[in-house]
Amino acid sequence: MAGTVARVTEISASSSRSFDDAVKVGLDRANKTLRHVTSAWVKDQKVSLDDGKITGFVVHLLVTFVLED
């Protein structure tokens, strides 16, 4: 019986540049620890403010990776 089993883990990442950069930061870090990362879903995003100015971009990612046999 052959098949594939995947797991999903949630991570948060931040960047002072953009949401896109925060996603890249999160996925780069996930790939250092997890093997066989196949996809990610941006579950939530928000900005950090200081005196009404954007100081950071935060994303919450659901990262999918395939479990090894």
N, CA and C atoms as a LAMMPS dump frame, in Angstrom:
ITEM: TIMESTEP
0
ITEM: NUMBER OF ATOMS
207
ITEM: BOX BOUNDS ff ff ff
-5.0000000000000000e+02 5.0000000000000000e+02
-5.0000000000000000e+02 5.0000000000000000e+02
-5.0000000000000000e+02 5.0000000000000000e+02
ITEM: ATOMS id mol type element x y z
1 1 1 N 0.848 -1.171 0
2 1 2 C 0 0 0
3 1 3 C 0.893 1.234 0
4 2 1 N 0.85 2.006 -1.053
5 2 2 C 1.683 3.203 -1.173
6 2 3 C 0.823 4.442 -0.979
7 3 1 N 1.422 5.461 -0.447
8 3 2 C 0.722 6.722 -0.239
9 3 3 C 1.657 7.744 0.366
10 4 1 N 1.162 8.918 0.505
11 4 2 C 1.947 10.011 1.067
12 4 3 C 1.203 10.588 2.255
13 5 1 N 1.942 10.885 3.31
14 5 2 C 1.37 11.53 4.482
15 5 3 C 2.116 12.833 4.708
16 6 1 N 1.362 13.888 4.912
17 6 2 C 1.962 15.205 5.14
18 6 3 C 1.521 15.732 6.491
19 7 1 N 2.294 16.655 6.991
20 7 2 C 1.979 17.31 8.253
21 7 3 C 1.956 18.808 8.003
22 8 1 N 1.16 19.515 8.783
23 8 2 C 1.074 20.968 8.675
24 8 3 C 1.489 21.562 10.007
25 9 1 N 2.37 22.543 9.952
26 9 2 C 2.789 23.232 11.161
27 9 3 C 2.617 24.73 10.963
28 10 1 N 2.309 25.439 12.02
29 10 2 C 2.096 26.883 11.936
30 10 3 C 3.328 27.616 12.443
31 11 1 N 3.759 28.606 11.682
32 11 2 C 4.882 29.44 12.101
33 11 3 C 4.532 30.906 11.881
34 12 1 N 5.21 31.777 12.599
35 12 2 C 5.082 33.218 12.417
36 12 3 C 6.43 33.768 12.005
37 13 1 N 6.412 34.754 11.13
38 13 2 C 7.648 35.379 10.675
39 13 3 C 7.397 36.871 10.495
40 14 1 N 8.46 37.641 10.625
41 14 2 C 8.309 39.09 10.482
42 14 3 C 9.426 39.677 9.642
43 15 1 N 9.155 40.856 9.122
44 15 2 C 10.119 41.594 8.322
45 15 3 C 9.835 43.082 8.48
46 16 1 N 10.859 43.869 8.359
47 16 2 C 10.66 45.325 8.383
48 16 3 C 10.416 45.859 6.968
49 17 1 N 10.502 44.993 5.949
50 17 2 C 10.376 45.423 4.552
51 17 3 C 8.972 45.29 3.977
52 18 1 N 8.403 44.053 4.04
53 18 2 C 7.12 43.802 3.374
54 18 3 C 6.546 42.454 3.812
55 19 1 N 5.277 42.236 3.454
56 19 2 C 4.673 40.931 3.705
57 19 3 C 5.384 39.848 2.891
58 20 1 N 5.698 40.155 1.638
59 20 2 C 6.406 39.177 0.798
60 20 3 C 7.726 38.764 1.435
61 21 1 N 8.447 39.721 1.974
62 21 2 C 9.725 39.405 2.605
63 21 3 C 9.508 38.575 3.871
64 22 1 N 8.447 38.864 4.62
65 22 2 C 8.145 38.081 5.822
66 22 3 C 7.852 36.629 5.455
67 23 1 N 7.132 36.408 4.351
68 23 2 C 6.867 35.041 3.886
69 23 3 C 8.179 34.362 3.528
70 24 1 N 9.05 35.069 2.81
71 24 2 C 10.342 34.499 2.426
72 24 3 C 11.169 34.15 3.658
73 25 1 N 11.201 35.036 4.646
74 25 2 C 11.93 34.786 5.893
75 25 3 C 11.4 33.525 6.568
76 26 1 N 10.075 33.404 6.653
77 26 2 C 9.469 32.243 7.287
78 26 3 C 9.769 30.945 6.558
79 27 1 N 9.671 30.961 5.236
80 27 2 C 9.92 29.74 4.466
81 27 3 C 11.401 29.369 4.446
82 28 1 N 12.271 30.377 4.38
83 28 2 C 13.706 30.087 4.458
84 28 3 C 14.036 29.396 5.774
85 29 1 N 13.446 29.887 6.861
86 29 2 C 13.704 29.287 8.175
87 29 3 C 13.094 27.897 8.271
88 30 1 N 11.875 27.72 7.773
89 30 2 C 11.218 26.407 7.814
90 30 3 C 12.052 25.372 7.06
91 31 1 N 12.611 25.759 5.93
92 31 2 C 13.403 24.827 5.128
93 31 3 C 14.725 24.449 5.785
94 32 1 N 15.177 25.212 6.777
95 32 2 C 16.389 24.842 7.523
96 32 3 C 16.108 23.686 8.484
97 33 1 N 14.879 23.607 8.97
98 33 2 C 14.513 22.605 9.972
99 33 3 C 13.711 21.448 9.391
100 34 1 N 12.818 21.747 8.472
101 34 2 C 11.905 20.744 7.917
102 34 3 C 12.39 20.283 6.547
103 35 1 N 12.215 18.995 6.286
104 35 2 C 12.526 18.466 4.957
105 35 3 C 11.226 18.265 4.186
106 36 1 N 11.322 18.332 2.883
107 36 2 C 10.196 18.045 1.994
108 36 3 C 9.036 19.03 2.158
109 37 1 N 9.358 20.322 2.348
110 37 2 C 8.313 21.348 2.403
111 37 3 C 7.702 21.458 1.008
112 38 1 N 6.384 21.351 0.943
113 38 2 C 5.715 21.354 -0.362
114 38 3 C 4.833 22.568 -0.608
115 39 1 N 4.381 23.228 0.459
116 39 2 C 3.512 24.386 0.262
117 39 3 C 3.377 25.171 1.56
118 40 1 N 2.82 26.362 1.408
119 40 2 C 2.53 27.194 2.579
120 40 3 C 1.295 28.034 2.273
121 41 1 N 0.531 28.279 3.298
122 41 2 C -0.669 29.09 3.186
123 41 3 C -0.538 30.242 4.168
124 42 1 N -0.755 31.464 3.698
125 42 2 C -0.722 32.627 4.583
126 42 3 C -2.067 32.678 5.298
127 43 1 N -2.044 32.297 6.566
128 43 2 C -3.265 32.226 7.367
129 43 3 C -3.709 33.614 7.814
130 44 1 N -2.729 34.46 8.14
131 44 2 C -3.033 35.777 8.698
132 44 3 C -1.85 36.687 8.448
133 45 1 N -2.115 37.96 8.363
134 45 2 C -1.035 38.928 8.263
135 45 3 C -1.435 40.187 9.014
136 46 1 N -0.442 40.875 9.556
137 46 2 C -0.715 42.108 10.28
138 46 3 C 0.513 43.002 10.22
139 47 1 N 0.313 44.249 10.546
140 47 2 C 1.429 45.186 10.603
141 47 3 C 1.633 45.631 12.039
142 48 1 N 2.881 45.955 12.357
143 48 2 C 3.212 46.545 13.653
144 48 3 C 3.346 48.047 13.435
145 49 1 N 2.86 48.815 14.394
146 49 2 C 2.883 50.274 14.273
147 49 3 C 3.633 50.917 15.424
148 50 1 N 4.228 52.06 15.141
149 50 2 C 4.853 52.893 16.164
150 50 3 C 4.55 54.335 15.799
151 51 1 N 3.807 55.012 16.647
152 51 2 C 3.356 56.382 16.373
153 51 3 C 2.632 56.498 15.041
154 52 1 N 1.829 55.484 14.733
155 52 2 C 1.035 55.503 13.515
156 52 3 C 1.783 55.123 12.249
157 53 1 N 3.059 54.802 12.353
158 53 2 C 3.851 54.421 11.187
159 53 3 C 4.148 52.927 11.222
160 54 1 N 4.101 52.311 10.052
161 54 2 C 4.363 50.876 9.96
162 54 3 C 5.841 50.603 10.252
163 55 1 N 6.067 49.71 11.208
164 55 2 C 7.444 49.346 11.58
165 55 3 C 7.771 47.891 11.264
166 56 1 N 6.741 47.099 10.979
167 56 2 C 6.995 45.695 10.684
168 56 3 C 5.797 45.014 10.065
169 57 1 N 6.096 43.933 9.366
170 57 2 C 5.081 43.122 8.706
171 57 3 C 5.185 41.712 9.263
172 58 1 N 4.061 41.161 9.711
173 58 2 C 4.046 39.839 10.344
174 58 3 C 3.087 38.934 9.579
175 59 1 N 3.541 37.703 9.307
176 59 2 C 2.676 36.704 8.672
177 59 3 C 2.628 35.462 9.547
178 60 1 N 1.483 34.811 9.529
179 60 2 C 1.306 33.517 10.176
180 60 3 C 1.099 32.528 9.039
181 61 1 N 1.988 31.557 8.943
182 61 2 C 1.986 30.605 7.831
183 61 3 C 1.629 29.202 8.309
184 62 1 N 0.872 28.488 7.488
185 62 2 C 0.66 27.059 7.68
186 62 3 C 1.529 26.379 6.633
187 63 1 N 2.579 25.71 7.093
188 63 2 C 3.572 25.091 6.22
189 63 3 C 3.317 23.584 6.16
190 64 1 N 3.224 23.062 4.948
191 64 2 C 2.999 21.629 4.733
192 64 3 C 4.299 20.961 4.326
193 65 1 N 4.584 19.83 4.977
194 65 2 C 5.768 19.056 4.607
195 65 3 C 5.426 17.576 4.642
196 66 1 N 6.042 16.826 3.74
197 66 2 C 5.756 15.402 3.596
198 66 3 C 6.626 14.619 4.569
199 67 1 N 6.002 13.689 5.303
200 67 2 C 6.728 12.855 6.242
201 67 3 C 7.494 11.764 5.506
202 68 1 N 8.673 11.454 6.017
203 68 2 C 9.484 10.4 5.418
204 68 3 C 8.979 9.034 5.837
205 69 1 N 9.287 8.025 5.019
206 69 2 C 8.906 6.643 5.344
207 69 3 C 9.67 6.135 6.533
